[in-house]
Amino acid sequence: MKPSFFFKQIPLLFLSLMVSSCNGQPKSSPSKKSSAEPNPVSIWQKDQSTLIADPYFVETKTINAPFGPQSITRNMVQDKKGNLWLASWEGIIRYDGKTFTNFTNKDNLRRFHVFSALEDKKGNLWFGTIRTGVYRYNGKTFTLFTTKDGLADDMVTCIAEDKRGNIWFGTAAGVSYFDGKSFHNFTTKEGLIDNDVNSIIEDSSGKIWIGTRGGVCYYNPSASLKAGGKTFTAVNNQAGVPFNNVRSIIEDKTGNIWVGGQDGLYRYDGKNFTQFSKDFIGFLYEDKKGSIWFSAGTPQPRKMALYRYDGRSGPRLGEPYFNKIIVGDGQIFGILEDQQGNIWFGTEVGVCRYDGKTFKYFKS
């Protein structure tokens, strides 16, 4: 059944912020409580790290099927050949346009749910899992890296690649990067703002931006090479307070940094922040046309909305305008545009493809 949806432009508040140092004098400003993050559908308590089984992994025996995962799809990536790879609670799943193949079952991988995915410049695919480390797939075999190999933690929530070819991993216990031979780790001891990491990107200037439960900071590789260079720089709001529970960071085509999380949606132009929404923001994504897609909390319990912001249509009269694409039950996870221009997004019951008019859920 095709879900009901509508397009609607809604005005949201503009609020200018600035980056301030932790020692700066805070400026007073009115505040409004953000819409609460939807109730989490899966929380792994850190004291469960010794478990040898994943209580949230969804066991299936399916290897090849015409339908996709029927549980949480947390993230996705499309490889150079056009295959879509899903990081799901049922494992690592590939969709070739006709068939969904569960590689966790096919290759007998460890049965822990998968959280993040990336294809690097060499064509390797990386998959971050919860409590069993990260897999690298070269097209033939999977190689598992864990804390025994030097990874900061086996809970891997996000993955990025920098211009040097280093692979960065955000974990529940800090940040790691892999130079092809070994892992290098950063925690709060080295200046990281918080060890619980949700998002990592490299911007056009080479800075590594890191979004955490406790705020935003960036790592400057050039500065770290200089004697006395400051490795991490915290980025705070206008009151000098760290952003709360940052879930996603992206850089758009014009060089703006977008930050989404518990405090809402912000855009940073290099000098000032502009706040677009105070609702909880889950994921951010920019499509080929430069439109910003994001998932946001709603006043309705257990519902999230998918939005598209087209900068060419706003701001108007000082207020930005957004298109509300769909409101769905439960959370909306990773967002991706495929090679044909379709928008895919993960849900609590699998993956959905949006072609601009209709929604396709790949259910059994």
C-alpha positions in Angstrom: 0.0 0.0 0.0 1.3 3.4 -0.9 1.5 5.6 2.2 -0.3 9.0 2.2 2.0 12.0 1.9 1.9 15.6 0.9 4.2 18.4 -0.1 4.0 21.4 2.1 6.2 24.5 2.6 6.5 25.4 6.2 8.3 28.5 7.7 10.8 27.9 10.5 12.7 30.3 12.6 16.0 31.9 11.5 18.5 32.3 14.3 22.1 33.5 13.8 24.8 32.0 15.9 28.5 32.3 16.0 31.3 29.9 16.8 32.7 30.7 20.3 35.6 29.3 22.2 34.9 27.4 25.4 36.4 30.3 27.3 34.3 33.0 25.6 31.7 35.1 27.3 28.3 33.6 26.7 25.6 35.8 25.2 22.1 35.5 26.5 19.4 34.4 24.1 15.9 33.0 24.3 15.8 29.2 24.1 13.1 26.8 23.2 13.2 23.1 24.0 13.7 20.9 20.9 11.2 18.3 20.0 12.3 15.2 21.7 14.2 12.6 19.9 11.9 9.7 19.0 12.0 6.8 21.5 15.1 4.8 20.6 14.3 1.5 19.0 17.5 -0.2 20.0 19.9 0.9 22.8 23.0 -1.1 23.5 24.1 -0.6 27.0 27.9 -0.3 27.3 27.9 -2.8 30.2 26.7 -5.4 27.7 30.0 -5.2 25.8 31.1 -8.6 27.1 28.1 -10.4 25.5 29.0 -12.9 22.8 25.6 -12.5 21.1 23.7 -9.5 19.9 20.2 -9.3 21.3 19.2 -6.9 18.6 20.3 -8.9 15.6 17.3 -10.1 13.6 17.9 -13.7 12.6 16.9 -14.8 9.2 17.9 -17.7 7.0 17.4 -15.8 3.7 20.3 -15.4 1.3 18.7 -14.3 -1.9 15.2 -12.8 -2.0 13.1 -10.4 -4.1 12.3 -8.4 -1.0 14.6 -6.4 1.3 15.2 -6.5 5.1 12.0 -6.3 7.2 13.7 -4.6 10.2 15.8 -1.5 10.8 18.0 -0.4 7.9 20.4 2.1 9.5 22.5 3.2 6.5 23.3 2.5 2.9 25.8 3.2 0.1 25.8 2.6 -3.6 29.0 1.2 -5.1 30.6 2.1 -8.4 28.8 -0.8 -10.1 25.4 0.5 -9.1 24.7 -2.0 -6.3 23.0 -0.7 -3.2 24.5 -2.0 0.1 22.4 -1.9 3.2 23.6 -1.7 6.8 20.7 -3.5 8.5 19.8 -5.3 11.7 19.7 -8.5 9.6 23.2 -8.0 8.5 25.0 -6.7 5.3 22.6 -6.8 2.3 23.3 -6.0 -1.3 20.6 -5.0 -3.8 21.5 -5.3 -7.5 18.3 -3.9 -8.8 16.5 -7.3 -8.8 17.6 -9.4 -5.9 18.5 -8.7 -2.2 21.5 -10.8 -1.1 22.2 -11.2 2.6 26.0 -11.5 2.8 26.0 -12.0 6.6 24.2 -15.3 5.9 26.0 -16.1 2.6 29.5 -15.6 4.0 28.7 -16.7 7.5 29.7 -13.4 9.1 29.4 -12.6 12.8 25.7 -12.1 13.6 25.8 -8.5 14.9 23.7 -5.7 13.5 25.3 -3.3 11.1 25.2 0.4 11.5 27.4 2.2 8.9 28.7 1.7 5.4 31.3 3.3 3.0 32.9 2.6 -0.3 36.5 3.9 -0.5 38.4 5.2 -3.5 39.9 1.8 -4.1 36.5 0.2 -4.3 36.7 -1.5 -0.9 33.4 -1.6 1.1 33.5 -0.9 4.8 30.7 -1.9 7.2 30.6 -0.8 10.9 28.9 -3.1 13.3 27.7 -2.8 16.9 30.1 -4.6 19.2 32.0 -6.7 16.6 34.2 -4.1 14.9 34.3 -3.2 11.2 34.4 -5.3 8.0 36.3 -4.5 4.9 35.0 -6.2 1.7 37.3 -6.3 -1.4 34.7 -7.9 -3.7 35.8 -11.4 -2.8 36.4 -11.7 0.9 35.5 -10.0 4.2 38.2 -8.9 6.7 37.2 -8.1 10.2 39.0 -5.4 12.2 38.4 -5.1 16.0 40.0 -3.6 19.1 42.5 -6.4 18.9 43.8 -4.8 15.7 43.9 -1.3 17.3 40.4 0.0 16.6 39.3 2.3 19.4 36.1 0.4 20.0 34.1 -2.4 18.4 30.9 -0.2 18.3 31.4 1.6 14.9 28.7 4.2 14.2 30.1 6.1 11.2 32.8 5.8 8.5 34.5 8.4 6.3 37.5 8.6 4.0 39.8 11.6 3.7 41.8 13.0 0.8 44.9 11.1 1.9 43.0 7.8 1.7 42.8 7.3 5.5 39.6 5.6 6.6 38.0 7.3 9.7 35.8 5.5 12.2 33.5 7.0 14.8 33.0 4.7 17.7 31.5 4.6 21.2 35.0 5.2 22.7 36.6 7.8 20.4 37.8 8.2 16.8 40.1 5.9 14.8 41.7 6.3 11.4 43.3 3.5 9.4 46.2 4.4 7.2 46.2 1.0 5.4 48.6 -0.5 7.9 47.6 0.5 11.4 44.9 2.3 13.4 45.5 5.7 15.1 43.1 6.7 17.9 41.9 9.9 19.5 39.8 10.3 22.6 39.1 13.2 25.0 42.7 12.7 26.3 43.9 14.1 22.9 41.3 16.9 22.9 38.2 15.1 21.3 35.1 16.9 22.7 33.4 13.6 23.5 34.1 9.9 23.0 30.6 8.9 21.8 30.8 9.7 18.1 27.9 9.8 15.7 29.2 11.6 12.5 32.5 12.3 10.7 33.2 14.2 7.5 36.2 15.9 5.8 35.5 19.4 4.5 36.9 20.9 1.4 39.8 22.5 3.4 40.9 19.2 4.8 39.5 19.6 8.3 37.9 16.5 9.9 34.5 17.5 11.5 33.3 15.2 14.3 29.8 15.2 15.7 29.4 13.5 19.1 26.8 13.1 21.9 28.6 16.0 23.7 29.2 18.5 20.9 31.0 19.3 17.7 34.7 19.7 17.0 37.1 19.6 14.1 40.5 18.0 13.7 43.1 20.0 11.6 45.7 17.6 10.3 47.9 20.5 9.2 47.9 22.1 12.6 48.7 18.8 14.3 51.9 18.5 12.3 53.2 21.9 13.6 54.9 22.1 17.0 52.4 23.2 19.5 49.6 23.0 16.9 46.1 22.7 18.3 44.7 19.3 17.2 41.0 19.7 18.0 38.9 22.8 18.0 35.5 22.9 19.7 32.6 24.5 17.9 29.9 25.9 20.2 26.7 27.8 20.0 26.2 31.5 20.6 26.1 31.0 24.4 29.4 29.1 24.4 27.6 25.8 25.0 28.4 22.7 23.1 25.7 21.3 20.7 23.8 18.5 22.3 23.6 14.9 20.8 24.8 15.8 17.3 23.6 13.1 14.9 24.8 14.2 11.5 27.2 16.7 9.8 27.6 17.4 6.1 29.3 20.0 3.9 27.3 21.3 1.0 28.5 22.2 -2.5 29.0 25.8 -1.5 31.2 25.0 1.5 28.6 25.4 4.2 28.7 23.0 7.2 25.3 21.6 8.3 24.8 20.2 11.8 21.8 18.3 12.9 20.9 16.8 16.3 19.0 17.3 19.5 19.3 21.1 19.3 17.8 21.2 15.8 19.2 22.1 12.3 22.1 24.6 11.8 24.1 25.9 8.8 27.6 27.3 9.3 29.0 29.6 6.6 32.5 29.9 8.1 31.6 32.8 10.4 28.1 32.4 11.7 25.5 29.7 12.3 21.9 30.0 11.2 19.4 27.8 12.9 16.6 26.5 10.7 14.7 24.3 13.1 14.7 23.4 16.8 13.2 19.9 16.2 15.4 16.9 16.6 17.3 16.1 13.4 18.4 12.6 12.6 20.2 12.5 9.2 21.4 15.0 6.7 22.1 14.5 3.0 22.8 16.7 0.0 21.6 15.5 -3.4 23.1 16.2 -6.8 21.0 19.3 -7.3 22.2 20.8 -4.0 19.0 20.2 -2.1 19.4 19.2 1.6 17.4 16.2 2.8 16.9 15.5 6.4 14.8 13.5 8.9 13.2 15.4 11.8 11.1 14.8 14.9 7.5 15.7 14.9 5.0 16.6 17.7 3.4 13.2 17.0 4.7 10.4 19.2 6.8 7.8 17.5 6.7 9.7 14.1 9.4 11.3 12.1 9.2 13.4 8.9 11.4 13.5 5.8 12.1 17.0 4.5 13.8 18.5 1.5 15.2 22.0 1.6 15.8 23.7 -1.8 18.0 26.7 -1.1 16.9 28.3 -4.4 13.3 28.6 -3.1 14.2 30.4 0.1 14.8 32.2 2.3 11.8 34.3 1.6 11.0 37.3 3.8 13.7 36.2 6.2 12.3 32.7 6.6 13.5 29.5 5.0 11.0 27.2 3.3 11.1 23.4 3.4 9.1 20.7 1.6 7.7 18.0 3.9 7.9 14.8 1.8 6.4 12.2 4.2 5.6 11.6 7.8 6.3 8.0 8.8 5.8 5.8 11.8 9.0 5.3 13.8 12.4 6.7 12.9 13.8 7.6 9.5 17.4 6.6 9.2 20.1 7.0 6.5 19.3 8.9 3.3 20.9 8.3 -0.1 20.4 9.4 -3.7 21.1 6.7 -6.3 22.6 7.0 -9.7 19.1 7.4 -11.3 18.2 10.3 -8.9 15.9 8.2 -6.6 16.0 9.0 -2.9 16.4 6.0 -0.6 15.9 6.1 3.1 16.0 3.5 5.9 13.1 2.8 8.2 12.3 0.6 11.2 10.8 -2.0 8.8 13.3 -1.9 5.9 14.3 0.4 3.1 12.1 2.7 0.9 12.8 4.2 -2.5 11.2 7.6 -3.5 11.2 8.5 -7.2 9.7 12.0 -6.7 6.1 10.8 -6.9 5.7 7.4 -5.3 7.2 5.4 -2.5 8.4 1.8 -3.0 8.8 -0.4 0.1 10.5 -3.7 -0.6 8.4 -5.9 1.7 7.9 -9.7 1.5 
